[in-house]
Amino acid sequence: MFLIVMGVSGSGKSTVGALLAQRLGCPFYDGDDWHPPENIAKMAAGIPLEDDDRRAWLAGLADLIRHGLTNGQQGVIACSALKESYRAGLRVDPAQVQFVYLRGDYATIWARMAGRTGHFMQPAMLQSQFNALEEPLDAWIVDVRLTPEQAVDQILAQHRPIGQPVQQSTCLLTLPQNR
């Protein structure tokens, strides 16, 4: 199974995703690391990405998920996945891909972004993220005002672990039965 921690820039995807993967013993993949240099240059210059800019990036992440599932691997990915069409492309196996939406309001996330340093995504671009956002209907929803630890606890409460302790190289998740 792959969990995709999604939301606008500044929502805490990388922090929550890395902590979640650590708690589960899964690999963590930060979607930002998969952007081609042209995308990073655009965002660093304050230019929002278009669908065409995201196409190869999303295809690469979908390939990562597909390859992992084919090889019995599991993991956690941090990815904005702002639109349903993006999520549809990443949902390579609906039974094995679950989205976790870090939901927050503009003011809360703006304050977070204004306080961080060293990230290519500029706070001035936050509005473009909210403009593009199509809130998911089928994701587990987590409030961004929670601490990362509380967010991970809430995510872990959404699934049922298989009856053995988490191993370092495995990620033991199953989808809720009501899916």
N, C-alpha and C positions, 0 to 999 in steps of 0.2 A: 504494500500500500504506500502511496505517496500522499502526504499532506501538503497542500499549497497554502501558505500564509499570505494573504492578499490584503490590499488596501492602498490608499494614496501614499505618496511619498511622505515620510515623517510619521507614519502611523505606528512604527515599531516592528515592521516585518522582519528585518534582519535580527534584531535583538531577541524577539519572541521566538522566531524560527530557530535560531541557533540554540537557545535554551531548551526549546522543545526537543530538538534533535538530540541534544546532550542527555536530557532526561530519559529519552526513549532508546538511546544507544544507536541511533540512525545517522547516516551521513547527512550533512546540511549543505545545501547548494544555495548561494545567494544569487538571485536572478540578475542583479546588477553586474556580476562578474561575467555574464554571458552576453552583455551588450557589445556590439562591434564598436571600435573606436569612433566611428562617425557619429553614432548615437550619443556617446558620452560627450563628444565635442559640442554637439548641438545643445544638449541639456546644460552643459557648463556655460554656454553662451546665452542661456536664457531662452532658447528656442524649443517650444514643445514638440514632442515627437508626433508624427502622423502615423496612420495605420500602416502605410508602406514601410516606414522606418522600423516598425515593430515586427513586421512579418518574419524576417529571418531570425530575429531574436527569439520569438515565440516558437518557431519551428525547431530551433535548437533545444529549447527546454522540453518541448514535446518529445523530441528524439531521446533526450536524457531519460524521461519518464518511461517511454516505450522500451528502451534498451534495458533499463533497470527492472521493469516488470517482467520482461522476457527472460531475464537472468535470475529471477527470484529475489531481486534486491528491493529495498524499500528506503524511503528517505523523506526529508522535509525540504521544501523549496520556498524561498521568499521571492514573491513575484507580484507586481502590482495587479495584473489581471483585471484591469479596470472595466473592460467591456465583456458582455456575455459571449460575443464572438471569439474573444481571446480565450476565455475560459473553456469554450467548446473545443477549441483546438488543443488545449492542454488536457482535457478530459479524455485521454486516449482509451481508458477503460473505466467507465463510470462506477463499476463495482470496486475499483482499486485506487481511485483518485478522489480526495475529499478536500474541499476548499474551506479555509478558516478565514473569515472576514474580520479584520481589525477595524471596527467602525468608530469614527469620532467626528466631531464637528470641526469646522474650519478654524475657529479661534484657538481651540486646544492644540490642534496639529500645527498651526502657524507658530504658536509660542514655542513648541518643541523644535520646529525647524530653525527658527531664529536663533535658538541657543546652541545649535550644533555646528561644528566646524569640520572642514576637510571633506565634505561630501559634494559631489559635482552637481547635485540637484539643488537649485537655488530656491529659497523660500518664495520668491516672486512668481515662481511657476506653479505654486500650489493650486491656485484657482483653476488653471488648465486641467489639473488632475481631477478636481471636483467636477469640472464641466464634462469631462470624459467618462466619469464614473457611472456605471450602471450597477446599482446595488444588486448583489446576487440573491436569488430566492432560495437557493439550496445549500447555502454555506452555514457552517457553525459560526455564530456571531459572538465576538468578544469586544468589550468596551475598551477603548484605548486608554481610558483613565486608570485602569487597573495597573498595578505594578507588573513587570514582566513575569515574575514568579506567580502572581495571582492569575494572570492571563493563561499561563501554561497549565496551572491547576485546573482552570475552567475547561481548557481544551481537553485535557486528559480525562475529565469527568464526562466528556461527550462520547467516549468510546469504551469498549469493554476489552481489557487486555486478555489475551489467551493465558491460561492458568499457570504460567511459569514466570520467574523473574526475568526482567529485561536483560538480555545479553549485550555486550558491547558491540557486536557486529550485526545485531538483528534489531528489527523494529516491530514490536508485537502489537498490532492494531487490527481491529475488525470494525466494520461499519455497524452502526446501530441496527437492530432488527427491523425497525419501522421505516427504513429507507425504501 
